[in-house]
């Protein structure tokens, strides 16, 4: 028996007519609450439609790691916004009446800001400084716009789509590149290439470059600025190759076609759509071992 749709169609197939064909500055909450298909939804679809439908209909709170990532993005790309939105939280002795009162007063006065520890603030600022010291990263970030949102309808499937690039590099009014900021454990070429494959960054690169072309008519390069979380916060800049874009495009096109089918059928299966029983083997890397007497 097919799984029923767990949310109304109107919630998941939005009317984005007011946003079509333009790039605009929107609050992050407004962008993320719009149910058009973004990069994260595509990755969920590639895992299974069941994972996508849960992601699309179940509200989630940002994880601490996600919140720190947002703070770093702001510090690097929008330093004035960062200053206005983030603050170091003093340490109060909440065991005492005075300490508790001081803490409550401080929280009230800074209710519109996100509190960071002194250690977090120091790390974020050092990472931003390290990224700016990289000549390539500094060049790409010299002029442009951060966190612009774009919406369009995919012509082949009729599915509403969206992108929100970290940064649009510009020369004058001309967009010259899509920039994505990635914090990581290791930004070396070999290891970061594995991260691209593991986390679906190739899908993001293709989806964003194609989306930007549909919105603006501009075909530009997609650049990763990878900054290590730990000191010395080594920074590396990589441009997505044409081969990577082609592979990512094939993946996201397949995901959109799968979603089109799921919506038509009202069915969002997991790994075994018909409830199959499958035989499983060890992964290839583990099967090279032999048992000894």
N, C-alpha and C positions, 0 to 999 in steps of 0.2 A: 504494500500500500504506500502511496506517495506521501511524503512529509508535507503537511500543510504550511503555508506561508505564515510565519510567526508575527508579522507586522503588516499593517495595511499597505497596499500598493502605493498609495499617495505619499507615504512617508519615505519610500525608497526610490521613487521615480519622480524627482522634483521638477518644478517649472522654473527654469533658470533664465527665462526670457529677458528679464531685466538686466542680467549680467552677461549675456552672450556677446562674444567677439571683442571683449575689451580686457585690459589689465587694469586693476584698480587696487587701491589700498583699503583693506578691510581688517577689522579686528580678528585676531586669530580664532576667537571663539565662534564668530560668525562663519568664517571659512570652514572650520572643522565640523560645525553643526549642519552644514549643507550636505545632504546625502548624495550629491554627485560622486562619481567614482574617482578616487585619488590613488596615488601610488600604493599606499598601505592596503587599500581594499583589493587592489590587483594581486598583491602578494598573498593575501588571505585566500582569494579565489584560486591561486595557483596551488595552495595547500589542499583545499577542498571547498566546494560551495557551502558546506555546513559551517566551516570555520568563518567564511565570509559573512553568512547571515547572522551568526552570533556576534561578530564584530560590528556589523551594521546596526544591530538592534539592541545591544547591551551597552549602556553608558559605562565608561571606565574613568577612574581618576588617574591623573598623570602620576607615573612612578617618580620616586626621588631622583633617579638617574635622568629621566625625561625632563624634570624641572631644572636640574642643573644644566642639561644640554641647552634648554631654552635660554637660561641666564647667560651662558657663554655666547650663544648666537647673538644675543642683544649686545653684549659687551664688545664683540668684534664688529658687528655690522651696524648697530644703532647705539653708539655710546651715550648719546643724550637720553635716549629712551631707557637705557640701562640705569643711568644715574637717577632718573625719576621713578623707576619701577622696583629697584632692588636696594636693600639697606642691610648693614651688618647689625645683627641682633646682639645687644649687650647681654652680659650674664647677670642675672638677678638671683638672689638667694630667696627662693619662693618658700622656704621653710619659715621665714619671718613675716610678720604682718606688714612691715615696711617694704620688704623685698617683693612680696606678692602685690602690694598696691602699686609699686613702681613698675612692675612688669605689666600689669593691667593697663596702666596709664600709657606706657610706651606702645603697647599693642593697639590701643585705641587711636593714638596719634599716627601710627603707621599702618592702619588697617588697609589702605589701598596699595601697600607695597609688599613685596615678597622678601621675607627675612632670610638672610644667609649667615652662616657662621663666619667668623673672621678667617678661618682656614679655607673655607669655600671661596670667599671673596678673593683672597690672595691667590689661590690656584687659578681662578677664572681670569683674573687680570694678567697673570703671568702667561697663561695660554694665549690670550689675545695679543699680548706684546710679542710673543714668539712668532705668531702667525704674521704679524705686521713686519717683522724683521726679515721674512722670506721675500726676496725681491719679486719673484713671480706672483706670490699671493698679494703683495702690496700693489703691484701693477693692476691685477684683476679687480681689486677692491677700491682702486683710486677714485672711480666715479661710477655712480649707478644708483639703483634703488633696491631696498631690502623688502622682503616679505610682501611682494605684490601677488594678487590673486587673479586667476583667469578661469573662465568657464566656457565650455563649448559642447556641442552635441556631435557625437561620433556619427558620421554619415552612413557607415556600413551597418551599424547595429541600432542606431537611434538612442544610444545610451548617453546620458548626461555625464560629462567628464570635468575634472578640475585639476589645476596645478597651483602650487604656491612656492616658487623658487626662493631659495634663501637670499639670492642676490642676482640682480640683472646688471651685468657690466655694461657700461655705456660710454660712447664717445660723442659728446653733444647730446642729441636726442636719439642717436642710433644705437640700438641694442647690439652688442658685440659678443656677448657670451652669457651662458647660464652657469652660475656658480653654486656649488653645493658644499656646505661645511660638514665635515665628518670628524668627530672625535673618535679616537681609537687607541688600542694598546700598542700597535706597531704600524707606523706609516711608511715603512720601507716598501719598495716596489713589489717584491715578491709576496710579502705577507698581505699588503693591502689589496693586491689582485685577488687573493683568496677571499678577503672580506667582501669584495664586489660580488663574487659568485655566491657566497654564503648568504648575504643579506639582500640580494636582489637589486643591487645598485645599477646593474645593467638595464633592468626594466625601468627604473626611475629615469635614467639618462635618456632612453629612447622615448618614453612617454612625455617627458618634459620638452625635449627638442621638437617632437612632432606637435605637441600642444601649442608651443610658442609659435611655430610656423603657421598653424591654423588661425591663431589669434592675431598675429601681426604680419604674416607673410615673410618673416625673417627666419632663415635657417642659419643657426649659429652653433658653435662648439659648446660641449658640456664639460665643465671642469670640476674636479674634486680638489678641495683643499683639506688635506688630512692632517690633523694635529693630535699628537700623542697626549694622553691624559696625564702621564707622569713626567716629571722633570727629566731631561731639559726641554720637554714639550717639542720634540723634533717635528718639524713641519715639512710636508712634501705636497707638490701640486702635480696633478695628472689630468690630461685631457682624454676623455673617452674616445677610443678608436672607432672607426667606421664599422669594423667587424663587431665590436661590442654593441653598438647601436643597432645593427641589423639583428643580432641575436636577441637583444632586449625587446625589439619591436615584434619579432615573431612570438615571443612569450606573452606580451601584453595583448596582442591581437587575439591570440588563442583564449586568453582569460576573458576578454570582452565578448567573444563569441560564445563561450561557455555560459557567461552570465545572461546573455540574450536567450539562450536555450532554457536556462533555469527559470527565468521570468515567464517565458511562454508556457512552460510545463507546470509552473508552481511547485517545483521540486528542487531541493538543495541537498544533494546527497553528500555523504562523507567518503571515506576511502573505498568502501565496497558497496556500491549502489544497490546491488541485488542481494546483499547479505551473503556473499560468497565465503567459502572456506578455502583458504589458500595455503599452499605449502611454502615454507620460508627457509632460506639458507642463511648461513653466516655471510657478512659482507666480504668482498674479495680480499681486503687487507687482512682479515682474520682467518680466512680459509687457507692461507699459505703455510700454516703451522701443521705439523704432523704429530700424531700421538706416538709416544715412545713406550716400549714395554717396561 
